[in-house]
């Protein structure tokens, strides 16, 4: 985003393809940190195909973000998708077996 906020999301996935833990590191405003925190809470316990359905609009609505801060929720959605994509690339054989 134009504001310079940065978010890193890490996920831990069990053998059944369920996200059992998630951690974040965010450099940015309070809204970006809150969006990151909520994203980690929401992905925990979800299957990979469920986690990818989390949308920035849901995050923004839950946190009551004003329009000027919507980019923070978009950053969280992008971080979720990036973490899932990274996991799938690194574990292609395992993902196919659980799909």
DSSP file (Angstrom, degrees, kcal/mol; ACC not computed):
  #  RESIDUE AA STRUCTURE BP1 BP2  ACC     N-H-->O    O-->H-N    N-H-->O    O-->H-N    TCO  KAPPA ALPHA  PHI   PSI    X-CA   Y-CA   Z-CA
    1    1 A X    >         0   0    0      0, 0.0     3,-1.2     0, 0.0    71,-0.0   0.000 360.0 360.0 360.0 165.2    0.0    0.0    0.0
    2    2 A X  T 3   +     0   0    0      1,-0.2     0, 0.0     2,-0.1     0, 0.0   0.711 360.0  66.1 -66.3 -21.0    0.9    3.6   -0.4
    3    3 A X  T 3  S-     0   0    0      1,-0.1    -1,-0.2     2,-0.1     0, 0.0   0.692 105.9-121.0 -78.8 -18.3    1.3    4.1    3.4
    4    4 A X    <   +     0   0    0     -3,-1.2    -2,-0.1     1,-0.3    23,-0.1   0.505  55.0 155.2  91.6   4.9    4.4    1.8    3.6
    5    5 A X        -     0   0    0     21,-0.0     2,-0.4     1,-0.0    -1,-0.3  -0.378  25.2-159.2 -64.7 144.7    2.8   -0.7    6.1
    6    6 A X  E     -A   27   0A   0     21,-2.4    21,-2.7    -2,-0.0     2,-0.4  -0.990   8.9-173.2-130.7 136.7    4.4   -4.2    5.9
    7    7 A X  E     -A   26   0A   0     -2,-0.4     2,-0.4    19,-0.2    19,-0.2  -0.995   6.2-171.2-133.4 134.2    2.8   -7.5    7.1
    8    8 A X  E     -A   25   0A   0     17,-2.4    17,-2.3    -2,-0.4     2,-0.4  -0.993   8.4-169.4-123.2 130.6    4.4  -11.0    7.4
    9    9 A X  E     -A   24   0A   0     -2,-0.4     2,-0.4    15,-0.2    15,-0.2  -0.977   2.3-169.0-123.7 130.7    2.2  -13.9    8.2
   10   10 A X  E     -A   23   0A   0     13,-3.0    13,-2.5    -2,-0.4     2,-0.3  -0.956   6.2-166.4-118.7 138.1    3.4  -17.4    9.1
   11   11 A X  E     -A   22   0A   0     -2,-0.4     2,-0.5    11,-0.2    11,-0.2  -0.926  13.1-151.4-124.1 150.0    1.2  -20.5    9.3
   12   12 A X  E     -A   21   0A   0      9,-2.7     8,-2.8    -2,-0.3     9,-1.4  -0.988  19.1-165.2-118.0 125.7    1.7  -24.0   10.8
   13   13 A X  E     -A   19   0A   0     -2,-0.5     6,-0.2     6,-0.3    34,-0.1  -0.915   9.2-139.4-117.8 135.1   -0.4  -26.7    9.1
   14   14 A X    >   -     0   0    0      4,-2.8     3,-1.8    -2,-0.4     4,-0.0  -0.214  39.1 -90.0 -83.0-179.6   -1.0  -30.2   10.4
   15   15 A X  T 3  S+     0   0    0      1,-0.3    -1,-0.1     2,-0.1    -2,-0.0   0.694 125.1  58.4 -65.6 -19.5   -1.1  -33.4    8.3
   16   16 A X  T 3  S-     0   0    0      2,-0.1    -1,-0.3    82,-0.0     3,-0.1   0.403 120.6-104.7 -90.7   2.3   -4.8  -33.0    7.6
   17   17 A X  S <  S+     0   0    0     -3,-1.8    31,-1.5     1,-0.3     2,-0.4   0.716  76.1 137.5  82.8  20.9   -4.3  -29.6    6.0
   18   18 A X  B     -B   47   0B   0     29,-0.2    -4,-2.8    30,-0.1     2,-0.7  -0.848  58.5-121.7-102.8 136.8   -5.7  -27.6    9.0
   19   19 A X  E     +A   13   0A   0     27,-3.2    26,-3.7    -2,-0.4    -6,-0.3  -0.653  33.0 175.2 -76.2 115.3   -3.9  -24.4   10.1
   20   20 A X  E     +     0   0A   0     -8,-2.8     2,-0.3    -2,-0.7    -7,-0.2   0.618  63.4  13.0-100.3 -14.8   -3.0  -25.1   13.7
   21   21 A X  E     -A   12   0A   0     -9,-1.4    -9,-2.7    22,-0.1     2,-0.3  -0.988  57.6-173.3-157.1 153.1   -1.1  -21.9   14.4
   22   22 A X  E     -A   11   0A   0     -2,-0.3     2,-0.3   -11,-0.2   -11,-0.2  -0.988   3.9-176.1-149.2 140.2   -0.5  -18.5   12.9
   23   23 A X  E     -A   10   0A   0    -13,-2.5   -13,-3.0    -2,-0.3     2,-0.3  -0.965   6.7-161.5-135.4 151.6    1.9  -15.7   13.8
   24   24 A X  E     -A    9   0A   0     -2,-0.3     2,-0.4   -15,-0.2   -15,-0.2  -0.944  14.0-163.3-133.9 156.3    2.3  -12.2   12.3
   25   25 A X  E     +A    8   0A   0    -17,-2.3   -17,-2.4    -2,-0.3     2,-0.4  -0.969  22.0 179.5-134.4 120.7    4.8   -9.4   12.3
   26   26 A X  E     -A    7   0A   0     -2,-0.4     2,-0.6   -19,-0.2   -19,-0.2  -0.979  21.2-165.6-129.3 133.1    3.5   -6.0   11.2
   27   27 A X  E     +A    6   0A   0    -21,-2.7   -21,-2.4    -2,-0.4     2,-0.3  -0.955  58.7  67.0-111.9 109.2    5.2   -2.7   10.8
   28   28 A X  S    S-     0   0    0     -2,-0.6    -2,-0.1   -23,-0.2   -24,-0.0  -0.982  82.5 -32.5 171.8-164.3    2.5   -0.1   10.5
   29   29 A X     >  -     0   0    0     -2,-0.3     4,-2.1     1,-0.1     3,-0.3  -0.125  64.1 -94.9 -75.9 174.1   -0.4    1.7   12.1
   30   30 A X  H  > S+     0   0    0      1,-0.2     4,-2.7     2,-0.2     5,-0.2   0.846 124.3  55.4 -59.7 -36.6   -2.8    0.4   14.8
   31   31 A X  H  > S+     0   0    0      2,-0.2     4,-2.2     1,-0.2    -1,-0.2   0.875 107.7  49.0 -66.7 -36.7   -5.3   -0.6   12.1
   32   32 A X  H  > S+     0   0    0     -3,-0.3     4,-2.2     2,-0.2    -2,-0.2   0.904 112.8  47.5 -67.8 -41.2   -2.7   -2.7   10.3
   33   33 A X  H  X S+     0   0    0     -4,-2.1     4,-2.5     2,-0.2    -2,-0.2   0.914 112.7  48.7 -66.5 -43.0   -1.7   -4.4   13.5
   34   34 A X  H  X S+     0   0    0     -4,-2.7     4,-2.5     2,-0.2     5,-0.2   0.902 111.0  50.6 -63.3 -41.0   -5.3   -5.1   14.4
   35   35 A X  H  X S+     0   0    0     -4,-2.2     4,-2.2     2,-0.2    -1,-0.2   0.901 111.4  48.7 -63.1 -41.1   -6.1   -6.4   11.0
   36   36 A X  H  X S+     0   0    0     -4,-2.2     4,-2.1     2,-0.2    -2,-0.2   0.924 111.4  49.2 -63.4 -45.6   -3.0   -8.7   11.2
   37   37 A X  H  X S+     0   0    0     -4,-2.5     4,-2.0     1,-0.2    -2,-0.2   0.921 112.1  47.5 -61.8 -45.6   -4.0  -10.0   14.6
   38   38 A X  H  X S+     0   0    0     -4,-2.5     4,-2.6     1,-0.2    -1,-0.2   0.897 108.7  55.5 -63.6 -40.2   -7.6  -10.7   13.6
   39   39 A X  H  X S+     0   0    0     -4,-2.2     4,-2.0     1,-0.2    -1,-0.2   0.913 107.8  48.5 -59.3 -43.3   -6.3  -12.5   10.4
   40   40 A X  H  X S+     0   0    0     -4,-2.1     4,-1.4     1,-0.2    -1,-0.2   0.904 112.3  48.9 -65.6 -39.3   -4.2  -14.9   12.6
   41   41 A X  H  < S+     0   0    0     -4,-2.0    -2,-0.2     1,-0.2    -1,-0.2   0.900 112.3  48.5 -65.7 -39.6   -7.1  -15.6   14.9
   42   42 A X  H  < S+     0   0    0     -4,-2.6    -1,-0.2     1,-0.2    -2,-0.2   0.822 109.7  50.3 -73.0 -31.4   -9.5  -16.3   12.0
   43   43 A X  H >< S+     0   0    0     -4,-2.0     3,-2.1    -5,-0.2   -24,-0.3   0.795  85.8 102.0 -79.2 -25.4   -7.2  -18.7   10.1
   44   44 A X  T 3< S+     0   0    0     -4,-1.4   -24,-0.2     1,-0.3     3,-0.1  -0.359  91.7  13.6 -60.9 130.4   -6.4  -20.8   13.1
   45   45 A X  T 3  S+     0   0    0    -26,-3.7    -1,-0.3     1,-0.3     2,-0.3   0.358 102.7 117.4  87.9  -6.0   -8.4  -24.0   13.0
   46   46 A X    <   -     0   0    0     -3,-2.1   -27,-3.2   -27,-0.2    -1,-0.3  -0.651  66.5-117.9 -95.1 151.9   -9.4  -23.6    9.4
   47   47 A X  B >>  -B   18   0B   0     -2,-0.3     4,-2.4   -29,-0.3     3,-0.8  -0.429  36.7-104.9 -73.8 160.9   -8.5  -25.8    6.5
   48   48 A X  H 3> S+     0   0    0    -31,-1.5     4,-1.6     1,-0.3    -1,-0.1   0.896 121.9  51.5 -57.0 -42.4   -6.5  -24.2    3.7
   49   49 A X  H 34 S+     0   0    0      1,-0.2    -1,-0.3     2,-0.2     4,-0.2   0.724 111.4  48.4 -71.4 -19.7   -9.5  -23.9    1.4
   50   50 A X  H X4 S+     0   0    0     -3,-0.8     3,-1.3     2,-0.1     4,-0.2   0.866 107.5  54.2 -81.6 -40.4  -11.5  -22.2    4.1
   51   51 A X  H >< S+     0   0    0     -4,-2.4     3,-1.6     1,-0.3    -2,-0.2   0.843  99.3  61.6 -63.9 -34.1   -8.8  -19.7    5.1
   52   52 A X  T 3< S+     0   0    0     -4,-1.6    -1,-0.3     1,-0.3    -2,-0.1   0.691  94.4  65.3 -67.3 -16.1   -8.5  -18.5    1.5
   53   53 A X  T <  S+     0   0    0     -3,-1.3     2,-0.3    -4,-0.2    -1,-0.3   0.534  71.6 113.4 -83.9  -6.7  -12.1  -17.4    1.6
   54   54 A X    <   -     0   0    0     -3,-1.6     2,-0.3    -4,-0.2    26,-0.1  -0.529  55.5-158.2 -68.4 125.7  -11.4  -14.7    4.3
   55   55 A X    >>  -     0   0    0     -2,-0.3     4,-1.7     1,-0.1     3,-0.6  -0.766  27.0-124.4-110.8 151.5  -12.0  -11.4    2.7
   56   56 A X  H 3> S+     0   0    0     -2,-0.3     4,-2.9     1,-0.2     5,-0.2   0.826 111.0  61.3 -61.3 -31.1  -10.7   -7.9    3.6
   57   57 A X  H 3> S+     0   0    0      1,-0.2     4,-2.1     2,-0.2    -1,-0.2   0.865 103.4  49.7 -65.6 -34.4  -14.3   -6.7    3.8
   58   58 A X  H <> S+     0   0    0     -3,-0.6     4,-2.4     2,-0.2    -1,-0.2   0.906 112.3  47.4 -68.5 -41.3  -15.0   -9.1    6.6
   59   59 A X  H  X S+     0   0    0     -4,-1.7     4,-2.1     2,-0.2    -2,-0.2   0.937 113.2  48.3 -63.5 -46.9  -11.9   -8.0    8.5
   60   60 A X  H  X>S+     0   0    0     -4,-2.9     5,-2.3     1,-0.2     4,-0.7   0.892 112.5  48.8 -61.4 -40.9  -12.8   -4.3    8.0
   61   61 A X  H ><5S+     0   0    0     -4,-2.1     3,-0.6    -5,-0.2    -1,-0.2   0.922 110.5  50.1 -66.1 -44.2  -16.4   -4.9    9.1
   62   62 A X  H 3<5S+     0   0    0     -4,-2.4    -1,-0.2     1,-0.2    -2,-0.2   0.878 118.5  38.7 -61.7 -38.3  -15.3   -6.8   12.2
   63   63 A X  H 3<5S-     0   0    0     -4,-2.1    -1,-0.2    -5,-0.2    -2,-0.2   0.467 105.1-128.0 -91.8  -2.4  -12.9   -4.1   13.2
   64   64 A X  T <<5 -     0   0    0     -4,-0.7    -3,-0.2    -3,-0.6     2,-0.2   0.912  39.2-174.3  54.6  45.6  -15.2   -1.2   12.1
   65   65 A X      < -     0   0    0     -5,-2.3    -1,-0.2    -6,-0.1     2,-0.1  -0.488  22.3-122.3 -72.2 137.9  -12.4    0.3   10.0
   66   66 A X    >   -     0   0    0     -2,-0.2     3,-2.3     1,-0.1     4,-0.2  -0.390  31.5-101.7 -72.9 160.2  -13.1    3.7    8.4
   67   67 A X  G >  S+     0   0    0      1,-0.3     3,-1.4     2,-0.2     4,-0.3   0.824 121.5  61.5 -52.4 -34.9  -12.8    3.9    4.6
   68   68 A X  G 3  S+     0   0    0      1,-0.3    -1,-0.3     2,-0.1     3,-0.2   0.673 106.8  46.4 -68.4 -15.3   -9.4    5.6    4.9
   69   69 A X  G X> S+     0   0    0     -3,-2.3     3,-1.6     1,-0.1     4,-0.7   0.264  76.6 105.9-109.2  10.0   -8.1    2.5    6.6
   70   70 A X  H <>  +     0   0    0     -3,-1.4     4,-1.8     1,-0.3     3,-0.5   0.799  69.7  68.9 -60.9 -28.4   -9.5   -0.2    4.3
   71   71 A X  H 3> S+     0   0    0     -4,-0.3     4,-2.0     1,-0.2    -1,-0.3   0.792  91.8  61.3 -61.7 -25.6   -6.0   -0.8    2.8
   72   72 A X  H <> S+     0   0    0     -3,-1.6     4,-1.6     2,-0.2    -1,-0.2   0.905 105.1  45.5 -66.6 -41.3   -5.0   -2.3    6.2
   73   73 A X  H  X S+     0   0    0     -4,-0.7     4,-2.2    -3,-0.5    -2,-0.2   0.840 110.7  54.3 -71.1 -31.7   -7.6   -5.0    5.8
   74   74 A X  H  X S+     0   0    0     -4,-1.8     4,-2.6     2,-0.2    -2,-0.2   0.883 105.3  54.0 -66.3 -37.3   -6.5   -5.6    2.2
   75   75 A X  H  X S+     0   0    0     -4,-2.0     4,-2.1     2,-0.2    -2,-0.2   0.896 108.2  49.7 -61.9 -40.5   -3.0   -6.0    3.5
   76   76 A X  H  X S+     0   0    0     -4,-1.6     4,-2.2     2,-0.2    -2,-0.2   0.921 111.0  48.2 -65.5 -44.6   -4.2   -8.7    5.9
   77   77 A X  H  X S+     0   0    0     -4,-2.2     4,-2.4     1,-0.2    -2,-0.2   0.923 112.2  49.7 -61.7 -43.3   -6.1  -10.6    3.1
   78   78 A X  H  X S+     0   0    0     -4,-2.6     4,-2.5     1,-0.2    -1,-0.2   0.879 109.2  52.3 -62.8 -37.8   -3.0  -10.4    0.9
   79   79 A X  H  X S+     0   0    0     -4,-2.1     4,-2.4     2,-0.2    -1,-0.2   0.897 108.9  50.0 -66.4 -40.1   -0.8  -11.8    3.7
   80   80 A X  H  X S+     0   0    0     -4,-2.2     4,-2.4     2,-0.2     5,-0.2   0.953 113.1  45.9 -60.8 -49.5   -3.2  -14.7    4.2
   81   81 A X  H  X S+     0   0    0     -4,-2.4     4,-2.5     1,-0.2    -2,-0.2   0.883 112.5  50.6 -63.3 -38.8   -3.2  -15.5    0.5
   82   82 A X  H  X S+     0   0    0     -4,-2.5     4,-2.6     2,-0.2    -1,-0.2   0.908 110.9  48.5 -65.9 -41.8    0.6  -15.2    0.3
   83   83 A X  H  X S+     0   0    0     -4,-2.4     4,-2.3     2,-0.2    -2,-0.2   0.908 113.5  47.1 -64.7 -41.7    1.1  -17.5    3.3
   84   84 A X  H  X S+     0   0    0     -4,-2.4     4,-2.5     2,-0.2    -2,-0.2   0.911 113.1  48.4 -66.0 -42.5   -1.2  -20.1    1.8
   85   85 A X  H  X S+     0   0    0     -4,-2.5     4,-2.4    -5,-0.2    -2,-0.2   0.913 111.6  50.1 -63.7 -42.9    0.5  -19.8   -1.6
   86   86 A X  H  X S+     0   0    0     -4,-2.6     4,-2.1     2,-0.2    -2,-0.2   0.915 111.1  49.2 -61.6 -44.0    3.9  -20.2    0.0
   87   87 A X  H  X S+     0   0    0     -4,-2.3     4,-1.5     1,-0.2    -2,-0.2   0.933 111.2  49.3 -60.7 -46.1    2.8  -23.2    1.9
   88   88 A X  H  < S+     0   0    0     -4,-2.5    -2,-0.2     1,-0.2    -1,-0.2   0.890 110.7  49.9 -63.2 -39.7    1.3  -24.9   -1.2
   89   89 A X  H >< S+     0   0    0     -4,-2.4     3,-0.6     1,-0.2    -1,-0.2   0.896 114.8  43.8 -65.0 -39.7    4.5  -24.2   -3.2
   90   90 A X  H 3< S+     0   0    0     -4,-2.1    -1,-0.2     1,-0.2    -2,-0.2   0.682 124.6  34.4 -79.0 -17.8    6.7  -25.7   -0.5
   91   91 A X  T 3X  +     0   0    0     -4,-1.5     4,-2.6    -5,-0.2     5,-0.2  -0.222  69.0 144.1-131.2  43.5    4.4  -28.7    0.1
   92   92 A X  H <> S+     0   0    0     -3,-0.6     4,-1.9     1,-0.2     5,-0.2   0.872  75.4  48.6 -55.7 -42.5    2.9  -29.5   -3.3
   93   93 A X  H  > S+     0   0    0      1,-0.2     4,-1.5     2,-0.2    -1,-0.2   0.915 113.7  46.2 -65.8 -42.8    2.9  -33.3   -2.7
   94   94 A X  H  > S+     0   0    0      1,-0.2     4,-1.6     2,-0.2    -2,-0.2   0.888 110.7  52.6 -66.8 -39.7    1.2  -33.0    0.7
   95   95 A X  H  X S+     0   0    0     -4,-2.6     4,-1.4     1,-0.2    -1,-0.2   0.901 108.3  50.5 -65.3 -41.0   -1.4  -30.5   -0.5
   96   96 A X  H  < S+     0   0    0     -4,-1.9    -1,-0.2    -5,-0.2    -2,-0.2   0.879 109.1  52.3 -63.5 -37.1   -2.4  -32.8   -3.4
   97   97 A X  H  < S+     0   0    0     -4,-1.5    -1,-0.2     1,-0.2    -2,-0.2   0.840 114.6  40.8 -69.1 -32.8   -2.8  -35.7   -1.0
   98   98 A X  H  <        0   0    0     -4,-1.6    -1,-0.2     1,-0.2    -2,-0.2   0.625 360.0 360.0 -90.7 -13.5   -5.1  -33.8    1.4
   99   99 A X     <        0   0    0     -4,-1.4    -1,-0.2    -5,-0.2    -2,-0.1   0.485 360.0 360.0 -75.7 360.0   -7.2  -32.1   -1.3
